[in-house]
């Protein structure tokens, strides 16, 4: 006998829906919530699946699943990272989150996730890491890079740290730096720097979002009391910093173990598990301390995890439902 299931609809939520309904403040709150609830067991982070499409292993797709037990959602982020894209195409685009209701097992939404990715990375979990590890009331932020991630990071850090009075930028191209200076004219002084040493001058808070394939400055340049937030492992950071810093934190040990395994993110396989002090899920649940002295040099690296994106997508979905927005697709 045929079973008649309830008629359900899948919502299709665009990148415009995400930008209209998710703010930098939301993303910071959700990133902190994700770290905390991973630590308490309320969020389960599944194993990432990675598939290369070319024999050179430059272009890949990966899936990043998570279950939000406290919100009754399961989801998976589907993302491409193309180090050798076709001309005119970006490194990554067209990312998605597929969201399901854990009570029924039914899919409920497909959410555009390229903007979620940009917002929740440097400007989301990056800001949360800095809030819990940096010295209070920083006045100067150094940013390496000026692409989409760096700009989202600047936006998030300025939101999360009202004390900031100066941005010091270093990027390969001057044009994007000039655009950032114009964008924040009147909000913060922006200094365009010609060399990394200049960018670090007078700063004790550093965001690495450059996309560079090698360390941009030696570990010895960091002054006491500096906090460094890295979103690409040690791809653009001196890996010795993981040993010479007073503390090295990961975002979450399980997915961030990729940093140790990857020759690009851990050049020379210099760093091992013994160099890790803790991670953000442990810090937020009181299982390890954060900054304990003003003069500590602290580095925190997090490659991200699908749980951040799924948590953000769930919030967009709920707001779309409340407002009667979104395009529907009938499942049966």
C-alpha angles and dihedrals in degrees: 000000000000117000117227109216122197112271108254135179132217115220118220109209120193133212087256090057089053094050092047096049107031121068131192088251090053092051093051091049091048093047091053090045090052094051091047097047093046085056093051094044095246090116120050117204113208126211115277117242117214127192127177119212098197134052091238091061093230099121124050149158123219136185122214114191131192140169119218099203093178091056099035095239134124122192147163130213115220112199140166125213112190115184088176105038126171114268111285095019123110128236091259133004143141093049118171142194118209109204128197135184109243092205094063103015089234123139109242107176148012108207128193105240108182091094090041088054093051094044100044097047117061093000095042120032090013090061092045091053090050094047091058098038109032127085110264125267100014114193100191128052121191115204124190109202135025105214129110094291094047092049092049087049093052090050092049096045092050088051094045098042111042088175092072113115102165139039119201111197132193121182138147091246126052096203097071091045090054089052091054091049091053092045094056098034106141094019101067138355110254120205118195109212128205097201135025092247090061091049092055095049112120094355131120098176120068131181117197109204102136106118087223117153096219139040111286097203138009119260091243092071093071115099124218114281095031123141118201121197115198124189096182103048109240095328091115097016129081102256090214086074089074087064104032097045116091089239137010116197129188124207093236122348097222102061093026090061082088087075091064094045098047119086088206096052095038105031113209089004085266095154127067136181089268089068093060115099097188144298137256094257088058095044095050093049093048097251094122134017127251126212110347102174134036093231097053117123106219130185124190123187127184127171092196131244134230091248090074092054095043091051090051092045091051090055092049090048093051092048092048089052091050092052098039094240133135134070115277130220118192113229098197 
